[in-house]
Each structure stands twice: as structure tokens, then as C-alpha cells.
């Protein structure tokens, strides 16, 4: 049995920040659990937006990429945005090869990501 993905959730300057603590998201059950966990974070209380810290993630399956795309779409449907932060080289390269780096918003640090979402929502 695979362990559930470890996700730490906090609020930074009124913005929901989720940190994935796993180094690998490749098992199908793990991917589905991650999809469920993260999807619950997108709602009115989060302005439909989410900062997703992937700084500890080293390996991501194609199904994991699907989670990011689905999460991005859910945020947009809720008039919000998804911002990825802290990508390790392998994950950044994967997003570049798949051209998802053109589709998803990616920043270097959490402060930049939070500022990006606050600006998007005109939160002073």
C-alpha cells in the first residue's frame, strides 16, 4: 500500500500555499491522492488560487503532469490561478520539454508566487 502524498498547507499573506513534501509522485494511487488533496484547496476561501511549492519533488510521472494541468484549469474556472514554485532542475526540464512552462505560471520563491497571486486578485 502506498502512503498518501504529504502536503503541508499554510496561508501566507491571505494566499493558500501547499508544499508537497514527497520527492517522487509516480505511483498511480499516489497521483490520484495528490489530485484529490490539492483539488480540495481550490475554492472561494482561496480566491480560487493556489501556490504550489514543489521544491522537494524530484520525480513526477506523466499522470502527475496531468494533475498540474487539471489543477491549473480548476483554478482558472474559479477565477484564480495556480503558481508553481521551487522547481528542481529535473521537474523544470520536464515542464520545458512538454512546453508546460509556457502554460503554467512558475516563480522562483514563495514570496514571488504569493505576490503574483495577490497582484492577480488586486489584493493590496
Secondary structure, DSSP 8 states (H G I E B T S, - for coil): ------EEEEEETTEEEEEE--SEE-SHHHHHHHHHHHHTT-SGGGTT-EEEE-TT--EE-HHHHHHHHHHHHHHHHTT--EEEE---HHHHHHHHHTTTTTTSEEESSHHHHHHHHHHHTT--
